[in-house]
Amino acid sequence: MTDPKRLRWKGSAVVLAVAAVVALTVGMAAPRYRGAAAQLFLIVAGALVIRILLQAVRIVAPAPGPLAFDRALVPPPVRAIRWAGEPDRIAFEVGSATHRSMELHHQFRRRLRRLAADRLEADHGVDLDADPDAARRLLGEQAWALLRPDLEPPDDRFGPGMPIDDVTAIVSAVEDLAR
């Protein structure tokens, strides 16, 4: 097996020698084709020189890896999409609540109302909807303003949500119900 890092010139030298013998033979045997034989010899010699130069370039500068176009044609590996867990959903809802008023009202408020209703019932024996005065006293004014049963959806659905400090305070008020 030949080394790919070595210049293979012996075959080219043999071809060049054969071409020289043929050109000389034709030039001696048929003088009227001497010019054509010389031109043919120069073409063969030039092709062999180009072949050797290309080999030398391949040795010095190896072929690059796949091009960006070639890599773009290969589909990316299939990754398993992990389902969002409950903490991820809650984090998303809190982020949405600070972004848009409609997400605050429909997603975050709904989850927090269920949690507040469960805590009020289990720890204090108070029904969030049936006993609003006791629920308001236990939750505090800020949390009650968001969790009260008669709260209407916002007029501006794409308006700003609630600041994160207010969301944190309301979540803390609901968490404090269990203490």
ZIFENUR-V970064 format. One record per backbone hydrogen bond with DSSP energy under -0.5 kcal/mol. NH is the residue of the N-H (numbers start at 1). CO is the residue of the C=O. If there is no record, write none. Layout:
BEGIN
nh-><NH | NH>
co-><CO | CO>
END
This chain:
BEGIN
nh-><6 | 9 | 13 | 14 | 15 | 16 | 17 | 18 | 19 | 20 | 21 | 22 | 23 | 24 | 25 | 26 | 27 | 28 | 29 | 30 | 33 | 34 | 37 | 38 | 39 | 40 | 41 | 42 | 43 | 44 | 45 | 46 | 47 | 48 | 49 | 50 | 51 | 52 | 53 | 54 | 55 | 56 | 57 | 58 | 59 | 60 | 61 | 62 | 71 | 72 | 73 | 74 | 74 | 75 | 82 | 89 | 90 | 91 | 92 | 93 | 94 | 95 | 96 | 97 | 98 | 99 | 99 | 100 | 101 | 102 | 104 | 105 | 106 | 107 | 108 | 109 | 111 | 112 | 113 | 114 | 115 | 116 | 117 | 118 | 119 | 120 | 121 | 122 | 123 | 124 | 124 | 125 | 125 | 126 | 128 | 131 | 135 | 136 | 137 | 138 | 139 | 140 | 144 | 145 | 146 | 146 | 147 | 148 | 151 | 157 | 159 | 161 | 162 | 166 | 167 | 168 | 169 | 170 | 171 | 172 | 173 | 174 | 175 | 176 | 177 | 177 | 178 | 179>
co-><3 | 7 | 9 | 10 | 11 | 12 | 13 | 14 | 15 | 16 | 17 | 18 | 19 | 20 | 21 | 22 | 23 | 24 | 25 | 26 | 30 | 31 | 33 | 34 | 35 | 36 | 37 | 38 | 39 | 40 | 41 | 42 | 43 | 44 | 45 | 46 | 47 | 48 | 49 | 50 | 51 | 52 | 53 | 54 | 55 | 56 | 57 | 60 | 67 | 68 | 69 | 70 | 71 | 73 | 80 | 85 | 86 | 87 | 88 | 89 | 90 | 91 | 92 | 93 | 94 | 95 | 96 | 96 | 159 | 157 | 100 | 101 | 102 | 103 | 103 | 104 | 107 | 108 | 109 | 110 | 111 | 112 | 113 | 114 | 115 | 116 | 117 | 118 | 119 | 119 | 120 | 120 | 121 | 120 | 126 | 127 | 131 | 132 | 133 | 134 | 135 | 136 | 140 | 141 | 142 | 143 | 143 | 144 | 148 | 155 | 156 | 98 | 97 | 163 | 163 | 164 | 165 | 166 | 167 | 168 | 169 | 170 | 171 | 172 | 173 | 174 | 175 | 176>
END
